[in-house]
Amino acid sequence: MAQPRDDLHASIFRYVWHFTRRQQLWLFAVLAVSLPLYYLTLDLPKRIVNGPIQGEWAPGEIQTLFQTWITLPDFLGGSSVQLFDGVELDRFGVLLALSLTFLFFVVVNGLFKFYISTYKGRLGERLLRRLRYQLVDRVLRFPTGRFKQVRGPEIASMIKDETEPVGGFGGSAFADPALLLSQAGTALIFIILQNVWLGTVAAAVVGVQLLLIPRMRRRLVRLARARQITARILSGRIGEVVESIPSIRTNDTSNYERAELGDRLGKILKIRYDFFQWKFFVNFLNNLLAQMTPFIFYLAGGYFVITGRLDIGQLVAVIAAYKDLPSPLKELIAWDQYRVDVQSKYAQIREQFTMPDLVDPNVQKVSFERPPQLGQDIAVTGLKVTDDSGNELLQPTSVRLKRGEAVALVGPVAGGAEYFADALVRLAETSGGRIAFDGQSLDALPESVLGRRLAYSASGLYFAQGTIRDALLYGLKHVPLRHETREGREEEKRLLEARLAGNLDLDIRDDWVDYEAAGISGPEELSRRLAEVLDIADMRIEVARLGLRSRVPEPMQEEVAGRILDARNRFRERLQEGGDEDYFESFDPARYSAYATVLENLVFGIARPDFEDDGQPLPARPEMRALLTETGLDETLLAMGRQIAETLIDIFGDLSPDNPLLDNLDLMSPDEVDMYRAALRRSTMDGAVSEKDRRAFQRLAFGYVEPRHRLGLLSDDIREHVLSARARFLKDAEAEVLGSVGAAVSVHRPDAINPAATVQDNILFGRVVTRYAEAAGRINTVLVETLRETGLSELVFEIGLDFDIGSGAKRLSAGQQQKLALARALLKRADLLVLNRPLSALDGHSQRAIIERTLSARQTLDIPDQTVVWVLSHGEQSALFDRTLEFVEGRMREPANDAEPKLAQSA
């Protein structure tokens, strides 16, 4: 598949003409066709006034309109052939016919204008999509050193914002001056010939316009907002691409990124096209309604003149005041100012994205062929790496890495080992020497070979926002290997727009995962393989824990509800079998749960985290306030909250905010101590409590748990009061009379899962009795055994794989991020595995265990000839490897077994 061209001409006009010349020529043709019709709209009013309105008509006179004939050339006889006999009409009939003809040409010219404006807009938006895609393509082909000089947000801003004017100019670069000049020329000829029709539009828009047009413009506001949101998302995604360049280069996913970003650009194009199509339709309708007034003037006013009820001079004065020629010269001046501004912005963009050492497009070309395995040793000859200032980071180094060998690179940070490892995967720009794979220079290998036969992991790799599954599979997404047949007009339009805009037309919705590279036959074996590589990276249990702490995805709820309920019952049985009932307290609709908060006991459920209602917390909503008042809990919780505030302030009020004793104060933050002290003072002095203070005190009461806070405030009477209010709440919730509160709470049900609760909470359906020190450990053991026995371990693992890691994997710890990066590299089963201090966030014991499993995985993953190059954080771990290379101050030496290490010869 051919790569799209990415020419960025020095002139904005050359750039626009190069990619849109066929469309521009079509616009010229449409303009040429529209000019005679435009001339007729100028000429017909004269005919109406001079003909039936003020012309001399004899009583009963009939005239023939619309006769059509052609005159034959002399060699054919020179005679005239009549094509249409015309229509015979009286004076009023002629007036009516000419007026309707004028209205027809007004509509036709309006449609021409609507078509030309829409076509220009689409042409400009398509050109904008092309330009942005070309700039993204160039970012993906920047030399590695370039990313040290630029920041991701700056690149994203240039691509998203600074290219915006170019899109609008693309459609008008040639069409606008042609249109304006042709209109000016036509108007000038008409004025010279007729000497009539001067003035400007002076009448106000009729009432229909005042009511209809503003309402129609509301949709433009919604579309503009959608456009802004999608553009903002695009900017963030482009920033992620910039941060992910090492992963893209070492995984051959540049074409995946092109396809994914091209798809996003297609969505933006659709929104923007809908926006300006509606905008120009509103303008067309507005202009059409405005032209209805001259039509009424000509028809009704002419009729009044004929009948003698209106003076002809008055009618002509009204028409002359209302109708005027366009002002193309003024618009041409505005266009020229716009042109200068766009050319300046385009020149700045071109300056930032044009450089001589861009990666050759052929290096990243789409390849559906599977590259052969690297069957020979890796020869490194005279390899040299320097920084931008010319300092030698790695002195000339020569070494041969044998196929299937495990090589440890040791030495201090920045001693040279890191640069050697990065150079092996083309992430470090070399200033000399050669790296050869199977006799081919590394610099000559396309990314389709480099990204599929080599794997890389380092401590600081960036992860785009997505799930754990997405992060693991990223290294297998080179080209779409399984296509889903999609037919229909929308799919054809999508493909056509992508090709017309020069975008890669690979479909991001296809299956891009290379299952064969992972050593499996298809998606049905994928979870098993992911579990294996996560096991090697010591992260499988952590993924399962994330699954336990996640909610059941909505599409899976109906399918797995029965299995979770079975596990819940089996968990109870195992508690009884093991005599562990005292360690756990189950939820019971008729019983107060001592280890749940007062609010959780009141609603017997969980507030939905995704439910929003003007930012109001659940207890502050009117329906909940009314329930508290009706059940009498309002004053009870107020008194309880005041007691909590008084006790906490007496104990902790004199401590400084940074005192570590305040870290465990979960009911009241250190910053709120002064606020509650002031609230207590106000309530004591006034004897009354303001609504704001009331809610603040009740918030303390709602979060109270007696076994945890141990203030002795939760009496049996209060528990019974809460249970009574719970019964009322559940009854009203069932009757759906609680409004937003009912929708904001997901109630616990013994015979159903709670969609707002985690998988773990749905299985446990209760709370651990924390007064026993061993309770948490024992309940966790019973839970693990239950999951294994009921077969839910796989389900929990699957849910964990769908955990959203956040942008940059910020929802994972540094150690988890590094394990995830290592697992992704292992999943590729590459011929060369390069690991550059991949586990620096872990302790030495954990690192050693993972190293041992990784080296053993060459057998379990069926890659016995895999060469491993590992930059170690701890030199003593080198004993696990076949060979050790030591780097100190940029120089490599290979320690001998029975002699002093010797410096490697420099090439």
Secondary structure, 3 states (H helix, E strand, C coil): CCCCCCCCCCCHHHHHHHHHHHHHHHHHHHHHHHHHHHHHHHHHHHHHHHHHHCCCCCCCCCEEECCEEEECCHHHCCCEEEEECCEEECHHHHHHHHHHHHHHHHHHHHHHHHHHHHHHHHHHHHHHHHHHHHHHHHHHCCCHHHHHCCCHHHHHHHHHHHCHHHHHHHHHCCHHHHHHHHHHHHHHHHHHHHCCCCCCCCCCCCHHHHHHHHHHHHHHHHHHHHHHHHHHHHHHHHHHHHHCHHHHHHHCCHHHHHHHHHHHHHHHHHHHHHHHHHHHHHHHHHHHHHHHHHHHHHHHHHHHHHCCCCCHHHHHHHHHHHCCCCCHHHHHHHHHHHHHHHHHHHHHHHHHHCCCCCCCHHHHCCCCCCCCCCCCCEEEEEEEEECCCCCEEEEEEEEEECCCCEEEEECCCCCCHHHHHHHHCCCCCEEEEEEEECCEEHHHCCHHHHHHHEEEEECCCCCCCCEHHHHHHHHHEEEEEECCCCCCHHHHHHHHHHHHCCCCCCCCCCEEECCCCCCCCCHHHHHHHHHHHHHHCCCHHHHHHHHHCCECCHHHHHHHHHHHHHHHHHHHHHHHHHCCHHHEEECCCCCCCCCCCHHHHHHCEEECCCCCCCCCCHHHCHHHHHHHHHHCHHHHHHHHHHHHHHHHHHHHCCCCCCCHHHHHCCCCCHHHHHHHHHHHHHHHHHCCCCHHHHHHHHHHHHCCCHHHHCCCCCCHHHHHHHHHHHHHHHHHHHCCCCCHHHHHEEECCCCCCCCCCEHHHHHHCEEECCCCCCHHHHHHHHHHHHHHHHCCHHHHHHHHHCCECCHHHCCCCHHHHHHHHHHHHHHCCCCEEEEECCCCCCCHHHHHHHHHHHHHHHHHCCCCCCEEEEECCCHHHHHHCCEEEEEECCEEEECCCCCCCEECCCC
